[in-house]
Amino acid sequence: MWSVSSLFSKTTTSLLYLPAPSVLLNHLSSSTFIADTLSVTAPAQTLSKVEGDTLQLTCEVSRTTAPHTHLSVGWYLRSPEDTAAPPQELVTLSRDFVLRSGGPYRQRMAAGDLRLDKTSATAYRLTIHKLQPVDQGLLYCQAAEWIQDADGSWFAMTRKQSEKTQLRIQPTDRDFSIQVSTERRSFTAGEPLELRCTIEAQNVPERFFSVSWVFSSSPVAVVGPSAVPVLGPDYVARTAAGQMTVTKESENVHLLKFQRLRPEDAGKYICRVTERERTPTGDFIDRSKRSRNVQITVQPIKSNITVSMSSNSSEGLEGSVIQLICLAHSTTGSLSVSWQLMDKQATGPAKEVASVDQAGIVQYSPVYRQRASYGEILVEKVQANTFSLSVYNALPGDEGQYLCTATEWLQVNTEPQVNWEKIGDSSAAKTITVKTVESSFMVSASSRTPSVTFGDSFDLLCLVKPRHNPRVPTSVTWRFKPAGTGADDEGQGEFKDMVTFTREGTLQWGEQLLGLGTRTTVDRSHTNTNFRLTVTRAGRREAGTYQCTAVLWRINYDNTWTRVANRTSNLLGISVLQPVNKLRVQKTNQSHVYLEDSRVRINCSIASQTSQESQHSVLWYVQRATGSEADELLLRIERSGTFEYGAYADEERLRRRVQAERPSNRLYVLTLNRAEMSDSGTYYCVVEEWLSDPDGAWYRLSRDSSGFTQVLVKQPEVRLQVDEMESNVTVAESSSIRLSCSIPSQSSRDSRFSVSWYVERSEEEDNEEPSEEERERECVFSIGHDAVFGNGNCSPTEEAGPNSRLRFERMTSDQYSLTIQRARPSDAGRYYCHVEEWLLNPRKAWYRLATNNSGFTIVSVIQQAVPALQSVVCSNDSLFYFIFFYPFPIFGILLIAVLLVHFKSRSNSKSQEGKNGAPLLWIKEPHLSYSPTCLDPPALSLHPGSVD
């Protein structure tokens, strides 16, 4: 815990807080004070709100006090009428981070209508939901900075207030009005009625209203604020039956809806609305209002029923379906329908077929009851005013005039005793004609492809007319006579059954099977009128004459079958021809240039082929760039996917580098990995198309070649550059000479370099500039591309060893440096570096691609007149160690040996071995005192013969 005295600053001139006198006396001598850094800001503004709105205000509180202090931030409200009255505390965040509110606002804070949020390090936001008139006044933010003394007590060093916000609140109008609306007020029994009660008031969602529906002084329903209706005793059954609904459409709209009005529903309807409001004392008061009377009249139902009748067809075949639809129009009550059948002239007596009562129950007459049990007669109530009569497997006796009579009824009372009152009826008639199946039964055969290509497919269609009912099914048989057999050939010119669609819907294969039955498929349409025979991959054995026969059957009541009619189609002749060659290979000529060691891709694209089932053999050929006469086979890919190398692949060692791919069905790719210059030439492919006959034997149909692809493989372009900037360097004797060699550009990222430094010295001693011939070039240092010293393009004059003055460094892949230590006057001259760029060819052999020289670095060495002993010693590492390091160990060993001999020769006791009583058996190693001018640790250097 910090004390007050420890939190004071000596550099502050203003005093904000004076603690207790005893504490103040203890700190007056030190003259320590805390600066006032508290800042409380909020914009001065005037706001106008409506009662029930939301208010948000933000206050910025900041401080920069170095000691540990606490803040308390609060919002206060001052009444505009009584300025002398103390301000009302809204909400405060205390120094202990406890949120509290003033007495009148505690309940609103607990309900979540009053909040204080810290939105950032310095921002405090006040939020008041559901504003009330008592919230009107001057709002401001007040902050205090607290500090704790050594005795644990807290003191407010400073308090500051923000600018005030003038808040005006407009009270809401608590009055409300009611309005009941409906589209019209005159209805007919059975029609729907909708009554809407609309509450017009402010802030309806935040107020509590209950709505009561009243009919002729009798309660209908009461809807409270929870929107759950409480029904009157006379309307519970109607609501449960779905004939009446009471709902709350929105916050201010309530709906009363009758699905079907009754005559007793006529009368006066009113809507009564009651609002329950809570006073500030906690009591509740109710205020009620009622709407004007809405007079509803309900007229009795008058029948305007009309009946219309339609059918799927006025004329049908024997065994087809007769479907009659009886539709009643302009109805308001329930319906019952009766079906009757008379002769076409309507002269004979009518036969009762079936009837449907008001509840939708169907009753068949005794004449048609047996057929109805088999499902041949079906009467249904499709909708409330729609009825149907279906006659399946129609017979000739089912033709005549059908009469539909619809009767309209009105239910006069509800359960348990239901009584019906007849309102009216109406009738309609429809004449139906039934034809026998033999008169229209026809069979025909057709084919769109009388001539097909060898290996293709063809379809044969047998069309049976007309479409028959499943109760009168058809059996269809396909028959076949092979080509080459004539009518004069005994026993060979007869048709043989291939496949039969039986009347039960199953398949029955005959004795004549095409393609061993694996290439022949049959199907039929869902209408049983189209029977298809499909032969896939036709061959010579499928050529011939085809015919289909059809037999019409009828099922009887005892589930026996009767053969009605038999028809035979026309003859179809099918010829099978060999396919036409459509193989085309892309013949575009191309020319590509590749760098050595790159990947060469050559495409062979098939533009078209004879069949989707074609398979290909691909042969890759190459014409050498040297002018060879014959094209040499590089690779052969069989249709099965196996491949065979040619003699050229063995000769040029391409087996490991050649790669064949087939990215798609019509694209073949030849890839040469790690291309060499010897791979240059002209490449092309030859494609052979193969097809399989229906018996599974493969034969070559055609052959075609692609265009030529000219491939040129060359070495990378020379881009080697060495920094050619010239410079002058002047150094003192015995210092270091640093020579740099920079390579800003190289031909390949895989390049390696051989670097050598040369020096040119002049033999003339005068000041004239010697010519190029007068200079002699001497190799100073060399490192090969394999990073071995002395393995470059020259042999250095100075041999490698621990005493070498040369230090080589390679900072980056393109920065080299050579340092000559302990410079001599003879080291003066013109230095430059010679760079050779090496690359690895695909056969893993290094070759030199390019060479280049850097600019000259002219080095001058200033000779000292008389070298001092100190510089001589420091310039030679061996002399330095000989003088300052080696003598001490030698002298130490000799001294220890003398002491040991002396110790053994003495015969006195231990107490007589020395004055201090300690044996002199060790000697402290002398400390080397290094000169600050020359005895620095020798620099580490990388001598020739090793590489980092």
Buried (B, 14 or more C-beta within 10 A) or exposed (E): EEBBBEBBEEEBEEBBBEBEEEBEEBBEEEEBBBBBBBBBBBEEEEEEBEBBBEBEBBBBBBBEBEBEBBBBBBBBBBBEEEEEEEBBBBBBBBBEEEEBBBEEBEEBBEEEBBBBEEEEEBEBBBBBBBBBEEBBBBBBBBBBBBBBBBEEEEBBBBEBBBEBBBBEBEEBEEEBEBEBEBEEEEBBBBBEBEBBBBBEBBBBEEBBBBBBBBBEEEBBBBBBEEEEBEBBEEBEEBBEEEBBBBEBEEBBBBBBBBBBBBEEBBBEBBBBBBBBEEEEEEEEEEEEBBBEEBEBBBEEBEBEBBBBBEBEEEEBBBBBBBBBBBBBEEBBBBBBBBBBBBBEEEEEEBBBBBBBBBEBEBEBBEEBEEBBEEEBBBBEBEEEBBBBBBBBBBBEEBBBBBBBBBBBBBBEEEEEEEEBEEBBBBBBBBBBBBBBBEEEBEBBBEBEBEEBBBBBBBBBBBBBEBBBBEBBBBBBBBBBBBBEBEEEEEEEEEBEBBBBBBBEEEEEEBEBBBBEEEBBBBEBEEEBBBBBBBBBBBBBBBBBBBBBBBBBBBBEEEEEEEEBBEBBBEEBEBBBEEBEEBBBBBEEEEEEEBEBBEEBEBBBBBEEBBBEEBBBBBBBBBBBBEEEEEBBBBBBBBBEEEBEBBEBBEEBEBEEBBBBEBEEEBEBBBBBBBBBBBBBBBBBBBBBBBBBBBEEEEEEBBBBBBBBBBBEBEBBEEEBBBBEEEEEBEBEBBEBBBBBBBBEEBBBEEBBBBBBBBBBBBEEEEEEEBEEEEBEBBBBBBBBBEBBBBEBBBEBEBEBEEEBBBBBBBEEEBBBBBBBBBBBEEBBBBBBBBBBBBBBBBEEEBEEBBBBBBBBBBBBBEEEEEEEEEBEBBBBBEEBEEEBEEEEEEEBEEEBEEBEEEEEEEEEEEEEBEEEEEEEEEEEEEEEEEEEEBBEEEEEBBBBEEEE
